[in-house]
Amino acid sequence: MQLYRLGREFLLENNYHQISMRLFRAAHAPANEKAPVYCCQEDGMLGLGSGARSYTRALHYSSEYAVSRRNVKDIIMDYCQRSFKMADYGIELDENEQKRRYFIKSILQIEGLNLEAYRCQFGTEVLGDFPELAELLRLGLCEYHEQNLRPTAEGLAYSDIIGPWLVSQSVKQRMESFNLQ
């Protein structure tokens, strides 16, 4: 955490803007007004390459990943040999899990969760759907800012704890059963 704070401080002092825990954008980087605005909560994403995640509104899937050099090499070799007709790892998301993924992806970015966008997307209130968000407010890890519920600097620092904490029990159980295979 100390190294994270030092790195964050260095980047902020050198005119970078923090977007999420690990993403910083240089203030001097040219903006491309012609490029469409990407919104990871609402747009689908196709991940390419070994270990990449992909998702649509109702699906979330990925290919195998590893950390050690040997295992990564094996996965890359297998990846180069495979057919791409189906996803190896993934789940279909019910409406509750779609809502949960939307708010988790939002609350871990500096702009946070646009409450009106969530309401328009799902027809419900996020705090009614996920009362655990009140705990993040109470702990000072997120705050209201205009129409958004966004992370504080401390909330961004603890993203690697907050994200897994917000994952539903049913998804955690599915992940556990997959890891046991």
Secondary structure, 3 states (H helix, E strand, C coil): CHHHHHHHHHHHHCCEEECECCCEEECCCCCCCCCCCCCCCCCCECCCCCCCEEECCCEEEECCCCCCHHHHHHHHHHHHHCCCCCCCEEEECCHHHHHHHHHHHHHCECCCEEHHHHHHHHCCCHHHHCCCHHHHHHCCCEEEECCEEEECHHHHHCHHHHHHHHCCHHHHHHHHHHHCC
